[in-house]
Amino acid sequence: MLMSGAQVIVRWQDGSGFRCESWEGLAVQNPALVSLAHCGTSQAQQDLWELRDALAAELLAMGATRQAVPPCGGGLGGIDGCHAQNEPNCQKALVMVTDGHQAFPDQQPALAGWAAGAPAHVVLPVAPMVSKPQFSTMFPSWVSAYNAAFWSGSPAEAVPAILGLAGITAELPKIFISYRQAETAGLAIQIFDALGHAGFDVFLDHFRIPPGVNFQARLTEQLGDKSMVLFLESDTFLQSSWVTYEVNVAKTCVLGMHALNVCSAPPIPGVDEALRTRLEGIDFVGGAFRPNAVLVAAKLDEVVALIRREHDRAIVRRRQILEATLEGAILGAGGSRPIPVGFGAFQINAATGSKTYIVSVTPRPPDLPDFHRVHSQIAHPTVGVVIGLSQLMEPGRHARLSWLADVSTLKFCDEGDMLILGRQMVQGSL
């Protein structure tokens, strides 16, 4: 946590200095400092303002609230003048905005941390798509190693990349596509390809389940491994037992959900209309829907942008639910409120004795980085605990992670046992 309880600080270049605003009320893996700088032209400044406003709108949509007064008072300062620069657990994202014509000045030594690739310093160049051929001339040489966010219609298109890089959402978005092959195979494959090119890890059973694998076990694990399920509602979609199973798992595990409804097909009961996008015949190539129909390019771009936005909100919402559940379990058992210690982890002190726990609650099934983060923060007699959605894992994966927990002397627990775990930690018996 940063000064005054800020979780995210957004700073933007204004003349020769930087102004800032701070945000709270999010469940974040780590506190974040996002610094927006431009190349010096009036057009680049306009693009920066548009990006800043779009970023603020998305933070609001995720449930964040703007603090009345930032920790520093919000006044002007240098790009490296924020207290968050000195917080080791704070992810420091530098967003470098160019108009595609003016080269970005090399502002060493103010950018020294980013130029040197210091820990927790990340860089995102942002430029209009038309400038892609001359990208290498738009930024200092040390920036050329970083992938840029190129935009076509608006600088706001870079917002998901900023959120992921800053650790507010996730750098690798993951999504599961639920559909009926006989009715929407063309649409499913088109979206699979488009999302893959947009940086998503996408599960589509047409491509991702090899022969000889237990279909239901792999399907279940893949559902649990994703942050969001995209349902392609077609005429007989609800008649499939597999679809019913996928809907039930998504609801039980509080995964993000969004439905693309094809030409007024029967909607999934219980999925709010606000989480549904209706597609008409005119949205498809040829002006009508067929089993192998695909979306026109403009509509496909709109759908990909919508999915990315809904995915980001879903993973933050799921993190909020898990952290609230952990806090409720601890307080309900008579313990003290969990203390954030950075990178999604919390310190929990037993009510009796001196036992202390460092607990990481992951919005996805735990993996090696989760165990590594917790292990690096504990020293005897502190106990490390990793809590995540493990009940949907295939037996082999669960066994490997249980082995990893043993060799790293950590506790590996399922989120479904949160109430029991809370009571055990308060009692010091876990």
C-alpha positions as CSV (number, residue, x, y, z in Angstrom):
1,M,0.0,0.0,0.0
2,L,1.2,3.5,-0.8
3,M,0.9,6.7,1.3
4,S,-2.7,7.6,2.4
5,G,-3.9,4.2,1.4
6,A,-3.5,4.8,-2.3
7,Q,-3.4,1.7,-4.5
8,V,-3.0,3.3,-7.9
9,I,-1.4,6.6,-8.7
10,V,-1.7,8.1,-12.2
11,R,0.7,10.9,-13.1
12,W,0.6,12.8,-16.4
13,Q,2.8,15.4,-18.0
14,D,1.5,18.9,-17.8
15,G,3.9,21.4,-19.3
16,S,7.3,20.9,-17.7
17,G,6.0,19.0,-14.7
18,F,3.6,16.2,-13.7
19,R,0.2,16.3,-12.0
20,C,-1.3,13.3,-10.3
21,E,-4.4,11.6,-8.9
22,S,-4.7,8.6,-6.7
23,W,-7.2,5.7,-6.5
24,E,-8.3,3.2,-3.9
25,G,-11.0,0.6,-3.5
26,L,-9.5,-2.0,-5.9
27,A,-8.2,-5.5,-5.3
28,V,-4.8,-5.2,-6.9
29,Q,-1.9,-7.6,-7.0
30,N,0.4,-4.7,-6.2
31,P,0.2,-1.0,-5.8
32,A,0.9,0.7,-9.1
33,L,2.4,4.0,-10.3
34,V,1.4,4.9,-13.9
35,S,3.4,7.8,-15.4
36,L,2.1,9.2,-18.7
37,A,4.7,11.2,-20.6
38,H,4.5,12.7,-24.2
39,C,7.0,13.6,-26.8
40,G,6.4,17.3,-26.6
41,T,4.0,18.2,-29.4
42,S,0.5,19.6,-28.9
43,Q,-1.0,16.5,-30.6
44,A,0.9,14.1,-28.3
45,Q,-0.4,16.1,-25.3
46,Q,-4.0,15.8,-26.6
47,D,-3.5,12.0,-27.1
48,L,-2.1,11.8,-23.6
49,W,-5.1,13.6,-22.1
50,E,-7.5,11.2,-24.0
51,L,-5.6,8.2,-22.7
52,R,-5.6,9.6,-19.1
53,D,-9.4,10.2,-19.3
54,A,-10.0,6.7,-20.7
55,L,-7.8,5.1,-18.0
56,A,-9.7,7.0,-15.3
57,A,-13.1,5.9,-16.8
58,E,-12.0,2.3,-16.7
59,L,-10.8,2.5,-13.1
60,L,-14.1,3.9,-12.1
61,A,-15.9,1.1,-14.0
62,M,-13.8,-1.5,-12.1
63,G,-15.1,0.0,-8.8
64,A,-12.1,2.2,-7.9
65,T,-12.7,5.6,-6.2
66,R,-10.6,8.7,-6.7
67,Q,-9.1,10.0,-3.5
68,A,-10.0,13.6,-2.7
69,V,-6.4,14.5,-2.1
70,P,-3.4,12.5,-3.5
71,P,-0.6,11.7,-1.1
72,C,1.5,14.5,-2.4
73,G,-1.4,17.0,-2.8
74,G,-1.5,16.5,-6.5
75,G,0.9,19.3,-7.4
76,L,3.5,19.5,-10.1
77,G,6.7,17.5,-9.8
78,G,9.3,15.7,-12.0
79,I,8.6,12.3,-13.5
80,D,10.7,10.7,-10.8
81,G,9.3,12.8,-8.0
82,C,6.6,10.5,-6.6
83,H,7.1,8.7,-3.3
84,A,5.9,5.5,-5.0
85,Q,9.2,5.4,-6.9
86,N,10.8,4.3,-3.7
87,E,8.3,1.6,-2.8
88,P,9.8,-1.8,-3.9
89,N,6.4,-3.5,-4.1
90,C,5.0,-0.8,-6.4
91,Q,4.8,-1.6,-10.1
92,K,6.1,1.5,-11.9
93,A,4.7,1.7,-15.4
94,L,6.1,4.4,-17.8
95,V,3.8,5.1,-20.7
96,M,5.5,7.0,-23.5
97,V,3.1,8.7,-25.9
98,T,4.2,9.9,-29.3
99,D,2.2,11.5,-32.1
100,G,4.0,9.4,-34.7
101,H,6.0,12.4,-36.1
102,Q,8.1,13.9,-33.3
103,A,10.7,11.6,-31.7
104,F,10.4,11.1,-27.9
105,P,13.3,12.9,-26.2
106,D,15.7,10.8,-24.1
107,Q,15.2,12.3,-20.6
108,Q,18.0,10.7,-18.7
109,P,18.7,10.6,-15.8
110,A,15.0,11.1,-14.8
111,L,14.2,7.8,-16.6
112,A,17.2,6.0,-15.4
113,G,15.3,3.3,-13.5
114,W,13.3,2.4,-16.6
115,A,16.2,2.7,-19.0
116,A,18.2,0.3,-16.8
117,G,15.4,-2.2,-16.5
118,A,15.4,-1.8,-12.7
119,P,13.1,-4.2,-10.7
120,A,9.3,-3.3,-10.9
121,H,10.0,-0.8,-13.7
122,V,8.0,-1.5,-16.9
123,V,7.8,0.5,-20.1
124,L,5.0,0.9,-22.7
125,P,5.5,3.0,-25.8
126,V,2.2,4.2,-27.3
127,A,2.0,5.3,-30.9
128,P,-0.6,5.6,-33.8
129,M,-0.7,2.6,-36.1
130,V,0.4,4.7,-39.1
131,S,3.8,5.3,-37.4
132,K,4.6,1.6,-37.0
133,P,7.1,1.4,-39.9
134,Q,9.2,4.1,-38.3
135,F,8.7,3.0,-34.7
136,S,12.5,2.6,-34.1
137,T,13.1,6.3,-34.8
138,M,10.3,7.5,-32.5
139,F,11.9,6.6,-29.2
140,P,15.3,6.4,-27.5
141,S,17.3,3.3,-28.4
142,W,16.7,1.6,-25.0
143,V,12.9,1.7,-25.7
144,S,13.2,-0.3,-29.0
145,A,13.3,-3.6,-27.0
146,Y,9.8,-3.0,-25.7
147,N,6.6,-4.0,-27.6
148,A,4.5,-0.9,-28.4
149,A,0.8,-0.4,-28.1
150,F,-0.3,0.8,-31.5
151,W,-3.7,2.4,-31.8
152,S,-5.9,2.9,-34.9
153,G,-9.0,4.9,-33.8
154,S,-8.1,6.3,-30.4
155,P,-5.3,6.3,-27.9
156,A,-7.8,4.8,-25.5
157,E,-7.1,1.5,-27.2
158,A,-3.9,1.3,-25.1
159,V,-5.8,1.2,-21.8
160,P,-6.0,-2.6,-21.4
161,A,-2.2,-2.8,-22.1
162,I,-1.5,-0.2,-19.4
163,L,-3.7,-2.0,-16.9
164,G,-2.1,-5.4,-17.5
165,L,1.5,-4.0,-17.5
166,A,0.8,-2.2,-14.2
167,G,-0.5,-5.4,-12.6
168,I,-4.0,-4.0,-12.1
169,T,-5.5,-6.7,-14.3
170,A,-3.3,-9.4,-15.9
171,E,-0.6,-9.3,-18.5
172,L,-1.9,-12.6,-20.0
173,P,-5.7,-12.5,-20.4
174,K,-7.3,-15.9,-20.5
175,I,-10.7,-16.8,-21.9
176,F,-12.8,-19.9,-22.5
177,I,-15.1,-20.0,-25.5
178,S,-18.3,-22.1,-25.1
179,Y,-20.2,-22.9,-28.3
180,R,-21.9,-25.5,-30.4
181,Q,-19.8,-26.7,-33.3
182,A,-22.7,-27.4,-35.6
183,E,-24.0,-23.9,-35.3
184,T,-21.2,-21.4,-34.6
185,A,-17.9,-23.1,-35.5
186,G,-17.0,-20.4,-38.0
187,L,-17.6,-17.6,-35.5
188,A,-15.8,-19.4,-32.7
189,I,-12.7,-20.0,-34.8
190,Q,-12.7,-16.4,-36.0
191,I,-12.9,-15.1,-32.4
192,F,-10.3,-17.6,-31.3
193,D,-7.9,-16.3,-33.9
194,A,-8.6,-12.6,-33.3
195,L,-8.2,-13.0,-29.5
196,G,-5.0,-14.9,-30.0
197,H,-3.6,-12.1,-32.1
198,A,-4.7,-9.7,-29.4
199,G,-2.6,-11.5,-26.8
200,F,-5.2,-13.8,-25.2
201,D,-4.7,-17.4,-24.0
202,V,-7.8,-18.8,-25.5
203,F,-9.4,-22.3,-25.0
204,L,-11.4,-23.7,-27.8
205,D,-12.0,-27.4,-27.6
206,H,-11.7,-27.7,-31.4
207,F,-8.0,-27.0,-31.0
208,R,-6.9,-27.6,-27.4
209,I,-7.9,-31.2,-26.4
210,P,-5.6,-33.8,-27.8
211,P,-6.8,-37.4,-28.6
212,G,-6.7,-39.8,-25.6
213,V,-7.3,-37.0,-23.0
214,N,-10.1,-37.2,-20.5
215,F,-12.4,-34.7,-22.2
216,Q,-14.4,-33.6,-19.1
217,A,-11.4,-33.4,-16.8
218,R,-9.5,-31.2,-19.3
219,L,-12.6,-29.1,-20.0
220,T,-13.1,-28.6,-16.2
221,E,-9.5,-27.6,-15.6
222,Q,-9.5,-25.2,-18.6
223,L,-12.6,-23.5,-17.2
224,G,-11.0,-23.0,-13.8
225,D,-7.8,-21.7,-15.4
226,K,-9.6,-18.9,-17.3
227,S,-10.8,-15.6,-15.9
228,M,-13.8,-15.4,-18.2
229,V,-16.2,-17.6,-20.3
230,L,-17.5,-16.3,-23.6
231,F,-20.8,-18.0,-24.6
232,L,-21.9,-18.0,-28.2
233,E,-25.7,-18.3,-27.9
234,S,-27.2,-20.0,-30.9
235,D,-30.5,-21.7,-31.6
236,T,-29.8,-25.0,-29.8
237,F,-27.0,-23.8,-27.6
238,L,-29.0,-24.5,-24.4
239,Q,-29.8,-28.1,-25.5
240,S,-26.2,-29.2,-25.0
241,S,-25.4,-31.0,-21.7
242,W,-21.8,-29.7,-22.1
243,V,-23.0,-26.1,-22.4
244,T,-25.1,-26.5,-19.3
245,Y,-22.1,-27.9,-17.4
246,E,-19.9,-25.0,-18.5
247,V,-22.5,-22.4,-17.4
248,N,-22.9,-24.0,-14.0
249,V,-19.1,-24.2,-13.4
250,A,-18.7,-20.5,-14.5
251,K,-21.4,-19.4,-12.0
252,T,-20.2,-21.6,-9.2
253,C,-16.6,-20.4,-9.5
254,V,-17.7,-16.7,-10.0
255,L,-15.9,-16.5,-13.3
256,G,-16.5,-13.6,-15.6
257,M,-19.2,-14.2,-18.2
258,H,-20.3,-12.6,-21.4
259,A,-22.7,-13.9,-24.1
260,L,-22.7,-13.2,-27.8
261,N,-26.3,-13.8,-28.8
262,V,-26.7,-14.8,-32.5
263,C,-29.9,-13.5,-34.2
264,S,-32.2,-13.6,-31.2
265,A,-31.3,-17.1,-30.0
266,P,-32.7,-18.3,-26.6
267,P,-30.5,-16.5,-23.9
268,I,-28.8,-18.3,-21.1
269,P,-31.1,-18.0,-18.0
270,G,-29.4,-16.1,-15.2
271,V,-26.9,-14.2,-17.4
272,D,-27.8,-10.5,-17.1
273,E,-28.7,-8.7,-20.3
274,A,-25.9,-6.2,-19.4
275,L,-23.5,-9.1,-20.0
276,R,-24.9,-9.9,-23.5
277,T,-24.1,-8.5,-26.9
278,R,-26.7,-9.1,-29.6
279,L,-25.5,-9.9,-33.1
280,E,-27.8,-9.4,-36.1
281,G,-27.5,-10.7,-39.7
282,I,-26.0,-7.5,-40.9
283,D,-23.0,-8.0,-38.5
284,F,-21.9,-11.1,-40.6
285,V,-20.1,-11.2,-43.9
286,G,-22.8,-11.6,-46.6
287,G,-25.4,-9.9,-44.4
288,A,-26.9,-13.1,-43.0
289,F,-25.9,-15.7,-40.4
290,R,-25.0,-19.3,-41.4
291,P,-23.2,-22.0,-39.4
292,N,-19.8,-21.0,-40.8
293,A,-20.5,-17.3,-40.9
294,V,-17.9,-14.8,-39.7
295,L,-18.2,-11.2,-38.5
296,V,-17.4,-8.3,-40.7
297,A,-14.1,-6.7,-39.7
298,A,-15.5,-3.7,-37.9
299,K,-17.8,-5.8,-35.8
300,L,-15.0,-8.2,-35.0
301,D,-12.8,-5.4,-33.7
302,E,-15.7,-4.1,-31.6
303,V,-16.3,-7.6,-30.1
304,V,-12.5,-8.1,-29.3
305,A,-12.4,-4.7,-27.6
306,L,-15.5,-5.5,-25.6
307,I,-14.2,-8.9,-24.5
308,R,-10.9,-7.4,-23.3
309,R,-12.7,-4.8,-21.3
310,E,-15.1,-7.3,-19.8
311,H,-12.2,-9.7,-19.0
312,D,-10.3,-7.0,-17.2
313,R,-13.2,-6.1,-15.1
314,A,-14.0,-9.7,-14.4
315,I,-10.5,-10.6,-13.0
316,V,-10.5,-7.5,-10.8
317,R,-14.1,-8.3,-9.6
318,R,-13.0,-12.0,-8.8
319,R,-10.0,-10.8,-6.9
320,Q,-12.2,-8.4,-4.9
321,I,-14.6,-11.3,-4.0
322,L,-11.8,-13.6,-2.9
323,E,-10.1,-10.9,-0.8
324,A,-13.4,-10.0,0.8
325,T,-14.1,-13.7,1.5
326,L,-10.7,-14.1,3.1
327,E,-11.2,-11.0,5.3
328,G,-14.7,-12.1,6.3
329,A,-13.3,-15.5,7.3
330,I,-10.6,-14.0,9.4
331,L,-12.8,-11.4,11.1
332,G,-15.6,-14.0,11.5
333,A,-13.2,-16.2,13.4
334,G,-12.3,-13.4,15.8
335,G,-9.0,-12.4,14.1
336,S,-7.6,-9.0,13.0
337,R,-8.1,-7.6,9.6
338,P,-5.5,-9.0,7.1
339,I,-2.6,-6.6,6.3
340,P,-1.6,-6.1,2.6
341,V,2.1,-6.8,2.2
342,G,2.4,-6.4,-1.6
343,F,2.0,-8.5,-4.8
344,G,-1.4,-9.8,-3.8
345,A,-0.3,-11.2,-0.4
346,F,-1.6,-10.5,3.1
347,Q,-0.2,-11.0,6.6
348,I,-2.5,-12.7,9.0
349,N,-1.6,-12.9,12.7
350,A,-2.9,-15.6,14.9
351,A,-5.2,-14.4,17.8
352,T,-3.2,-16.4,20.3
353,G,0.6,-16.9,20.3
354,S,3.0,-15.3,17.8
355,K,2.3,-17.3,14.7
356,T,2.2,-15.3,11.5
357,Y,0.9,-16.3,8.0
358,I,1.7,-14.7,4.6
359,V,-1.2,-15.6,2.4
360,S,-1.6,-15.2,-1.4
361,V,-5.1,-15.6,-2.8
362,T,-5.0,-16.0,-6.6
363,P,-7.9,-15.3,-8.9
364,R,-6.7,-18.2,-11.1
365,P,-5.5,-21.7,-10.1
366,P,-2.1,-21.3,-8.5
367,D,1.0,-21.8,-10.5
368,L,4.8,-21.6,-10.0
369,P,5.0,-17.7,-9.8
370,D,2.4,-17.7,-6.9
371,F,4.5,-20.2,-4.9
372,H,7.7,-18.3,-5.7
373,R,6.2,-14.9,-4.6
374,V,5.1,-16.3,-1.2
375,H,8.2,-18.3,-0.6
376,S,10.4,-15.2,-1.2
377,Q,8.5,-13.3,1.5
378,I,8.6,-15.8,4.4
379,A,11.2,-16.7,7.0
380,H,10.8,-19.2,9.8
381,P,8.6,-19.3,11.8
382,T,6.3,-17.4,9.4
383,V,4.0,-19.8,7.4
384,G,3.3,-19.3,3.7
385,V,-0.1,-20.1,2.3
386,V,-1.3,-20.2,-1.3
387,I,-5.0,-20.2,-1.8
388,G,-6.6,-20.7,-5.2
389,L,-9.1,-22.6,-7.3
390,S,-7.6,-26.1,-7.1
391,Q,-10.7,-28.3,-7.0
392,L,-11.1,-28.1,-10.8
393,M,-7.5,-29.3,-11.6
394,E,-6.8,-32.6,-13.3
395,P,-5.2,-35.0,-10.8
396,G,-1.7,-34.8,-12.3
397,R,-1.5,-31.1,-12.1
398,H,-2.9,-31.1,-8.5
399,A,-0.2,-33.6,-7.5
400,R,2.6,-31.5,-9.1
401,L,1.5,-28.4,-7.2
402,S,1.1,-30.3,-4.0
403,W,4.7,-31.5,-4.4
404,L,5.8,-28.0,-5.1
405,A,4.1,-26.8,-2.0
406,D,5.8,-29.5,0.1
407,V,9.3,-28.7,-1.2
408,S,8.8,-25.0,-0.7
409,T,7.3,-25.6,2.8
410,L,4.1,-23.8,1.9
411,K,0.5,-24.6,2.5
412,F,-1.5,-25.2,-0.7
413,C,-5.3,-24.8,-0.1
414,D,-8.5,-24.5,-2.1
415,E,-10.6,-21.3,-2.0
416,G,-13.7,-23.4,-1.2
417,D,-12.2,-24.0,2.2
418,M,-11.8,-20.3,3.1
419,L,-13.9,-20.4,6.2
420,I,-12.1,-23.4,7.6
421,L,-8.7,-21.8,6.7
422,G,-9.6,-18.5,8.3
423,R,-10.5,-20.2,11.6
424,Q,-7.3,-22.3,11.5
425,M,-5.1,-19.3,10.9
426,V,-6.8,-17.3,13.7
427,Q,-6.2,-20.2,16.0
428,G,-2.7,-20.7,14.8
429,S,-3.3,-24.3,13.9
430,L,-2.8,-24.2,10.1
